[in-house]
Amino acid sequence: MESTQLNNMEDNKIEKPSLYGEIEEIEDEVEKRFKQFKNFDKISCYYPFDHRFVDKSKRIDPESKVAKKMQLEWEILEKNLPCSIFVRTYKERFDIMRVAVAGLEGTPYCHGLFFFDIYFPSSYPARPPEIVHHSNDLNSNYRDGKVPTSLPNFNQWYKKTSQRWNPKQSDILQVLVSIQHVLNGIPYVKESLLNSFIEGQSKKSNKEVFMLNCEAMLCTLKFPPVHFKDLVQGHYRVRAHQILLICKAQMKINNDNALNQLFFKLLKAFEVNGAYCRHHYDISLQEAESSEHQEERSQSNGYTYKFINKFKNML
């Protein structure tokens, strides 16, 4: 990982979008907090209880070499992060970090948020950081195994990639940018180990990967990682329209009942999150919707199909 590869970092930056949709929505506290959500921030109140490595080590002495090295890297991150990567560090725990990476357009990961828990060993940077994909199957509510991880090959990929860590040249910024580019199918460091992750993902069709991405959206909206709730709510509030349009396009190509049901699950979740989605209920989609989801939506401020049907039967 050469530091010179970061020179064109600005080219990777993306702006936070304005609200999507045919109907303009009134900005509320969710959008305000989303706009104020920094790409980099140091949390002083408490570290996240749901972090994968929260119980792994003791606190690092703020005067130690590792702590000073981390503070230096924090400064680099604060100045150089792409707009699609969000980092939270913890003043009480120099050894852990949480990162969110947004999937870029043009890939089946588009508009998804992918979270990573990072641990820095006491010998850092002699040893590389440990990184795991923070998926919602770590949450006790999902331990029945029904929720699929949207990045099934990531942990295996990073384990192999970390073997090439160079203590004198590598840093966490390079690792995060590599993760983003690999996630989006653009190898940042042209190594066969990086490509192995992409090849593993490509065994699934784009539709399958996109559906896993959407399932992860539903889980993340329900259980946002600690310290990222404002990002999750705002991100999916402003991108709801585009995500639903992509689903509609996939539904026209693939007559898939599972995809149809996933569409209405997303639509309901986005409505609960405050996005205006009723203009997506066109006639063709109403015909495709299952009776189960019709009843669910009638109970949550959607169209009251159940009431209308009963009323018709009385005539």
NUTOR-717463 format. One line per field, with one value per residue: x, y, z of N, C-alpha, C in turn; residue number from 0. Coordinates in steps of 0.05 Angstrom, whole numbers. Atoms other than C-alpha are relative to their C-alpha. Layout:
n.east = c(X	...)
n.north = c(Y	...)
n.up = c(Z	...)
ca.east = c(X	...)
ca.north = c(Y	...)
ca.up = c(Z	...)
c.east = c(X	...)
c.north = c(Y	...)
c.up = c(Z	...)
k = c(NUM	...)
end
This chain:
n.east = c(17	-17	13	4	26	21	-2	24	22	22	17	18	19	27	14	25	20	25	21	10	29	15	13	-20	6	-8	-23	6	-24	-16	-17	-19	-21	-15	-17	-20	-15	-27	-14	-18	5	-10	21	-11	19	-2	-6	23	3	4	-24	-10	-25	2	-10	-25	-25	1	-4	-27	-10	0	-28	-16	-7	23	20	-9	2	28	8	-11	16	26	-3	-1	27	18	-6	-2	20	21	26	17	-10	5	-17	3	-21	9	-21	-5	-9	-16	-5	22	11	23	0	22	-7	24	-3	2	18	-11	-6	23	-1	7	17	-2	-19	-14	-14	-24	-12	-29	-15	-29	-15	-19	-25	5	6	-15	20	22	25	20	24	22	25	20	26	20	3	-13	20	13	26	-3	-17	13	-13	18	-8	-26	-20	-2	-28	-8	-28	-18	-19	-20	-18	-17	-20	-22	-12	-16	-26	-17	-3	-27	1	-12	14	29	15	29	13	-3	17	28	4	-2	26	21	-3	5	29	14	-9	-22	-24	-17	-26	4	-11	18	15	22	18	13	25	19	7	18	26	12	13	28	9	4	26	-2	-16	16	21	-13	-5	26	6	-17	12	22	-11	-15	20	12	-21	-24	-23	-2	-13	5	28	6	-9	17	26	-1	-9	22	22	-4	-5	22	12	-18	-2	25	0	-17	16	20	-13	-7	25	9	-18	2	26	-9	17	-17	-8	24	5	-21	7	20	-12	-16	18	12	-21	-7	22	-3	-23	8	-1	26	-2	26	1	-10	21	15	20	-14	-12	22	8	-21	-3	14	21	-13	-11	22	10	-20	-1	25	-3	-22	4	-1	27	17	12	17	26	14	11	23	21	11	17	25	17)
n.north = c(-24	-23	-25	-16	7	-16	-28	-8	6	-19	9	21	-12	-4	-19	10	-9	-12	20	12	5	-19	-18	-12	5	-21	9	2	5	22	-11	-19	15	14	-19	-8	24	-3	24	9	-12	14	2	-2	8	28	16	15	26	21	3	28	3	-17	14	14	-9	-21	-27	-8	-24	-22	-9	21	-4	8	-21	-23	8	-2	-28	-10	10	-14	-26	6	7	-23	-18	13	21	-5	-7	24	16	-13	12	-8	10	-2	-11	19	25	-5	25	8	-20	10	-13	5	-5	0	12	-20	6	16	26	11	-10	-28	-12	15	-8	23	-8	16	-4	2	2	-5	14	-17	-2	-15	12	24	18	-15	0	21	-13	18	-12	-1	5	2	26	0	-8	23	3	13	23	24	6	-6	-24	6	-22	-10	3	26	7	-22	6	18	-17	-17	17	6	-25	-11	13	-17	-25	-10	-18	-25	-14	4	-13	7	-13	16	24	-7	-6	26	13	-12	6	28	3	-10	14	-14	6	-23	12	21	26	22	4	-19	9	24	-8	-7	25	14	-13	1	26	-6	-19	-27	-1	13	-17	-24	8	1	-27	-11	13	-13	-26	3	6	-23	-20	9	0	-14	2	-23	-24	-4	-2	-23	6	20	-12	-20	13	14	-19	-14	18	19	-1	13	29	11	-1	22	24	1	7	29	15	1	19	26	4	14	-6	-8	-27	-16	-2	-17	-28	-11	-2	-25	-23	-5	-9	-27	-17	-2	-17	-28	-7	1	22	9	-2	24	20	-2	21	26	9	8	26	19	1	23	-8	-5	-27	-19	-4	-14	-29	-12	-4	-19	-26	3	1	18	19	19	-14	-5	26	6	-18	8	24	-8	-14)
n.up = c(0	3	-7	24	12	-12	9	14	-18	4	22	-10	-19	9	-16	-10	20	-9	-3	24	1	16	-18	-18	-28	-18	-16	-28	-16	11	21	-12	-13	21	12	-20	-7	10	10	-22	-26	-24	-20	-27	-21	-6	23	7	-13	21	16	0	-16	-23	-24	7	-12	-20	11	7	-13	19	5	12	29	16	-2	16	28	7	1	25	22	-1	14	29	8	-1	22	26	5	21	-12	-2	-22	-25	-21	-28	-19	-28	-17	-22	11	23	14	17	19	16	26	19	28	17	26	21	21	22	-11	-16	-28	1	-21	-25	-19	-9	-24	-7	-26	3	-25	4	-21	-15	15	24	26	7	8	13	-15	6	10	7	9	-21	12	-21	-11	-27	-19	-13	12	26	-2	11	26	22	13	14	1	27	9	-11	4	-8	-22	11	17	-15	-14	19	8	-22	0	16	-14	-2	-22	6	21	-1	-21	0	22	23	-3	3	28	14	-5	16	29	5	-3	24	24	13	-17	-5	2	20	-10	4	-24	1	20	-9	-13	21	14	-17	1	27	4	-3	20	-10	-14	-26	-17	-6	-19	-26	-8	-9	-26	-19	-6	-19	-26	-10	-8	-25	-21	9	-19	-19	10	29	5	16	27	11	5	21	25	13	5	25	23	2	27	19	-6	9	29	8	-5	21	25	-3	1	28	13	-13	-13	-24	-22	-23	4	-4	-29	-12	7	-18	-26	1	2	-27	-18	7	-10	-29	-4	6	28	13	19	11	29	11	1	25	4	5	-25	-18	8	-8	-29	-13	-19	-27	-1	2	-28	-16	7	-9	-29	-5	14	29	11	-16	18	-14	-5	26	9	-17	7	26	-5	-13	20)
ca.east = c(0	38	23	29	-36	-74	-55	-120	-164	-206	-230	-264	-304	-379	-426	-485	-545	-606	-672	-693	-764	-817	-847	-805	-802	-798	-731	-738	-690	-669	-644	-612	-574	-554	-525	-487	-459	-384	-341	-293	-307	-278	-329	-316	-379	-375	-350	-400	-425	-440	-369	-339	-274	-301	-280	-215	-163	-148	-145	-83	-41	-53	22	43	74	12	-34	9	12	-64	-73	-28	-70	-134	-108	-94	-164	-198	-164	-166	-227	-271	-341	-369	-329	-348	-303	-316	-258	-262	-222	-229	-208	-150	-150	-219	-253	-318	-324	-383	-372	-426	-435	-426	-474	-464	-454	-503	-479	-505	-535	-519	-483	-430	-400	-332	-306	-231	-182	-110	-64	-15	42	10	36	84	22	-37	-105	-159	-222	-289	-352	-403	-466	-532	-527	-483	-545	-579	-645	-617	-579	-629	-587	-644	-610	-556	-492	-485	-409	-399	-327	-300	-270	-234	-208	-181	-147	-107	-95	-68	-11	17	16	78	90	132	85	15	-36	-110	-130	-101	-137	-204	-197	-177	-240	-284	-254	-255	-327	-346	-307	-248	-182	-144	-82	-76	-63	-92	-114	-156	-186	-204	-257	-289	-287	-321	-376	-386	-406	-473	-514	-521	-593	-576	-523	-570	-624	-574	-556	-630	-639	-580	-614	-675	-634	-591	-653	-681	-616	-567	-497	-483	-461	-486	-561	-563	-524	-568	-634	-613	-577	-638	-686	-654	-639	-705	-732	-671	-667	-741	-731	-674	-719	-774	-725	-702	-775	-789	-729	-740	-810	-788	-838	-782	-759	-830	-839	-772	-794	-854	-814	-766	-823	-855	-788	-773	-842	-831	-764	-801	-791	-851	-862	-936	-923	-889	-955	-975	-1028	-979	-945	-1011	-1029	-962	-967	-985	-1046	-999	-965	-1031	-1055	-989	-990	-1063	-1041	-984	-1013	-1009	-1068	-1126	-1139	-1169	-1222	-1238	-1247	-1294	-1333	-1341	-1369	-1422	-1449)
ca.north = c(0	60	128	159	124	173	235	234	223	284	251	197	247	250	303	287	289	332	298	249	240	273	306	354	336	386	382	358	339	274	312	366	315	278	341	355	284	289	242	239	249	231	206	226	203	127	73	27	-34	-70	-64	-131	-118	-79	-133	-153	-110	-61	14	41	91	159	173	108	103	68	123	177	138	133	207	221	176	208	275	243	213	278	315	262	217	211	236	165	139	155	142	144	139	138	181	128	72	86	13	10	46	39	55	62	56	76	34	76	79	31	-30	-78	-47	21	63	10	26	-24	-22	-47	-55	-45	-64	-38	-85	-58	-71	-29	-13	-72	-114	-95	-76	-129	-113	-149	-133	-110	-144	-147	-221	-202	-173	-220	-209	-241	-300	-348	-343	-317	-251	-259	-219	-174	-184	-259	-260	-197	-225	-280	-229	-183	-239	-256	-183	-164	-212	-160	-104	-60	-26	29	47	23	62	57	108	66	5	41	67	-3	-31	19	6	-69	-65	-27	-73	-27	-56	1	-42	-88	-153	-221	-224	-162	-189	-254	-217	-189	-257	-288	-237	-243	-316	-287	-250	-175	-185	-232	-185	-125	-164	-180	-107	-89	-141	-108	-40	-66	-94	-31	14	-29	-35	20	12	55	126	119	126	196	173	112	150	208	165	122	180	217	155	119	142	120	52	39	59	8	-45	-28	-34	-103	-124	-108	-151	-208	-232	-253	-258	-253	-188	-161	-176	-144	-81	-73	-87	-32	15	5	13	77	104	89	125	187	184	199	136	133	154	87	50	48	0	-54	-56	-59	-121	-153	-139	-199	-196	-200	-135	-102	-113	-91	-25	-12	-15	35	98	68	59	26	-30	-76	-24	-9	-83	-93	-32	-57	-123	-86	-52)
ca.up = c(0	-25	4	-65	-84	-40	-80	-120	-60	-75	-139	-97	-55	-63	-38	8	-39	-34	-20	-74	-98	-140	-79	-39	35	92	127	198	254	219	158	201	242	179	148	213	216	208	167	226	299	367	417	488	524	518	471	435	474	408	382	363	401	460	510	477	512	568	558	524	563	529	535	502	432	406	431	400	335	335	349	289	245	271	245	177	174	194	137	82	88	25	36	30	90	162	222	297	346	422	470	524	477	430	409	375	317	279	205	157	82	33	-29	-92	-151	-209	-164	-130	-64	-85	-28	24	88	109	179	203	273	280	335	340	378	430	381	326	273	277	273	228	255	261	222	218	181	232	207	245	255	315	347	396	360	297	324	293	229	186	169	115	117	57	54	65	41	73	137	99	48	101	139	76	58	127	116	68	119	117	184	153	96	113	153	169	117	62	89	91	20	-3	30	-5	-74	-66	-41	-104	-150	-163	-136	-102	-94	-154	-117	-129	-57	-66	-129	-94	-54	-117	-151	-91	-93	-168	-160	-139	-191	-186	-167	-110	-83	-88	-51	5	6	14	70	105	98	134	191	197	199	255	294	274	303	364	346	274	283	254	193	182	189	145	93	80	86	28	-14	-5	-73	-112	-77	-92	-165	-171	-140	-191	-248	-222	-215	-288	-309	-259	-243	-174	-117	-65	-96	-98	-24	-8	-45	0	62	42	25	93	129	91	108	182	175	150	75	30	-11	-29	-101	-110	-102	-175	-202	-225	-157	-120	-160	-142	-68	-24	21	82	64	46	118	148	110	128	202	192	159	89	43	79	30	82	101	28	11	71	51	-21	6	44	-19)
c.east = c(17	-15	-6	-27	-22	-1	-26	-25	-24	-18	-21	-23	-27	-14	-25	-22	-22	-21	-9	-30	-14	-14	20	-9	10	22	-8	26	17	19	21	23	18	20	23	19	27	12	19	-8	12	-21	12	-18	3	6	-23	-1	-2	25	12	24	-1	12	27	24	-5	5	30	8	1	28	17	5	-24	-21	8	-1	-29	-10	10	-17	-28	1	0	-29	-18	4	-4	-22	-18	-27	-18	11	-3	14	-7	22	-9	23	8	12	15	2	-24	-10	-23	-2	-25	9	-25	6	-6	-19	15	9	-24	1	-9	-19	-1	20	13	19	22	10	30	13	30	15	21	27	-4	21	17	-19	-24	-25	-17	-26	-21	-24	-21	-28	-20	-5	15	-20	-15	-27	1	17	-13	11	-16	9	27	18	3	28	11	29	19	20	22	19	19	21	24	15	18	27	21	4	29	0	12	-16	-30	-12	-29	-15	2	-17	-29	-7	1	-26	-22	3	-5	-30	-15	13	23	25	17	29	-2	14	-20	-17	-24	-21	-16	-27	-21	-9	-20	-28	-14	-12	-30	-8	-3	-26	1	16	-16	-22	12	6	-26	-8	17	-10	-22	10	13	-20	-12	19	25	22	2	18	-4	-30	-8	8	-19	-27	0	8	-23	-25	4	4	-23	-11	18	1	-26	-1	17	-15	-21	12	7	-26	-10	17	-5	-28	3	-18	15	8	-24	-6	21	-5	-19	10	17	-18	-11	21	8	-22	2	23	-5	2	-28	3	-26	-1	13	-21	-16	-17	14	12	-21	-9	20	2	-16	-20	12	10	-21	-10	19	0	-25	1	21	-2	5	-28	-17	-15	-20	-27	-16	-13	-25	-23	-14	-19	-27	-20	-17)
c.north = c(25	26	18	-5	17	28	9	-6	17	-9	-20	12	4	18	-14	11	15	-21	-10	-2	21	21	10	-4	24	-11	0	-6	-23	11	19	-15	-14	19	8	-24	1	-26	-12	13	-17	1	0	-11	-30	-15	-20	-28	-22	-3	-28	-5	15	-14	-13	9	21	27	5	25	23	10	-21	6	-7	22	24	-6	2	28	12	-10	12	27	-5	-7	24	18	-13	-20	8	4	-25	-19	16	-15	12	-12	8	9	-18	-27	5	-25	-9	24	-13	17	-7	7	-1	-12	21	-10	-16	-28	-11	8	29	8	-16	13	-25	8	-20	8	-6	0	4	-13	18	3	15	23	-24	-22	15	0	-24	14	-22	16	-1	-4	-4	-27	-2	9	-24	-6	-16	-25	-26	-7	7	25	-5	24	9	-1	-26	-6	20	-9	-19	15	16	-16	-6	26	11	-13	17	28	8	22	28	17	0	17	-6	14	-16	-25	6	6	-25	-15	11	-7	-29	-6	7	-11	14	-4	25	-8	-24	-26	-21	-5	19	-9	-25	6	6	-25	-16	11	-4	-27	3	20	28	3	-11	18	25	-7	-3	28	12	-13	13	28	-2	-5	25	22	-8	1	14	-3	25	22	5	2	23	-4	-20	12	20	-12	-13	17	13	-18	-20	-1	-15	-31	-14	-1	-23	-26	-3	-9	-30	-16	-3	-21	-28	-2	-18	8	10	29	19	4	18	29	12	1	25	25	6	11	29	19	4	19	29	8	-2	-20	-8	2	-24	-22	3	-26	-27	-11	-9	-29	-21	-4	-23	11	6	28	21	6	14	30	14	7	21	25	-3	2	-21	-19	-18	13	3	-26	-8	18	-8	-24	6	12	-21)
c.up = c(0	7	-24	-13	11	-12	-13	16	-5	-22	9	17	-14	19	12	-17	13	1	-27	1	-16	17	20	29	17	17	29	15	-11	-21	11	13	-20	-13	19	7	-14	-11	21	26	22	22	28	22	7	-26	-5	13	-21	-18	3	18	27	25	-4	16	22	-14	-5	15	-21	-7	-14	-30	-18	0	-17	-30	-10	-3	-26	-23	1	-15	-31	-10	-1	-24	-28	-7	-25	13	4	22	26	23	28	17	28	18	23	-10	-26	-18	-18	-17	-14	-26	-15	-28	-16	-27	-22	-22	-22	9	14	29	2	23	25	19	12	23	7	28	-1	28	-7	24	13	-15	-26	-3	-8	-9	-12	17	-7	-8	-6	-10	21	-12	23	11	27	21	10	-13	-26	1	-9	-28	-24	-16	-14	2	-28	-11	10	-2	11	21	-10	-18	16	15	-18	-7	21	2	-16	12	2	22	-6	-21	3	23	-3	-22	-26	0	-5	-29	-17	3	-18	-30	-5	3	-25	-25	-14	17	4	-1	-18	8	-4	24	2	-20	8	13	-21	-15	16	0	-27	-6	3	-22	12	15	28	19	8	20	28	11	12	27	22	7	20	28	12	9	27	23	-9	20	17	-12	-30	-6	-18	-29	-14	-7	-23	-27	-15	-3	-28	-24	-4	-29	-20	4	-10	-31	-11	4	-23	-26	0	-2	-28	-15	10	13	24	24	24	-3	3	30	13	-6	20	28	2	1	27	19	-6	9	30	6	-8	-29	-12	-23	-14	-30	-13	-2	-26	-3	-2	26	20	-6	9	30	12	20	28	2	-3	29	17	-6	10	30	6	-18	-30	-11	14	-18	14	5	-25	-10	16	-8	-26	4	12	-20	-15)
k = c(0	1	2	3	4	5	6	7	8	9	10	11	12	13	14	15	16	17	18	19	20	21	22	23	24	25	26	27	28	29	30	31	32	33	34	35	36	37	38	39	40	41	42	43	44	45	46	47	48	49	50	51	52	53	54	55	56	57	58	59	60	61	62	63	64	65	66	67	68	69	70	71	72	73	74	75	76	77	78	79	80	81	82	83	84	85	86	87	88	89	90	91	92	93	94	95	96	97	98	99	100	101	102	103	104	105	106	107	108	109	110	111	112	113	114	115	116	117	118	119	120	121	122	123	124	125	126	127	128	129	130	131	132	133	134	135	136	137	138	139	140	141	142	143	144	145	146	147	148	149	150	151	152	153	154	155	156	157	158	159	160	161	162	163	164	165	166	167	168	169	170	171	172	173	174	175	176	177	178	179	180	181	182	183	184	185	186	187	188	189	190	191	192	193	194	195	196	197	198	199	200	201	202	203	204	205	206	207	208	209	210	211	212	213	214	215	216	217	218	219	220	221	222	223	224	225	226	227	228	229	230	231	232	233	234	235	236	237	238	239	240	241	242	243	244	245	246	247	248	249	250	251	252	253	254	255	256	257	258	259	260	261	262	263	264	265	266	267	268	269	270	271	272	273	274	275	276	277	278	279	280	281	282	283	284	285	286	287	288	289	290	291	292	293	294	295	296	297	298	299	300	301	302	303	304	305	306	307	308	309	310	311	312	313	314)
end
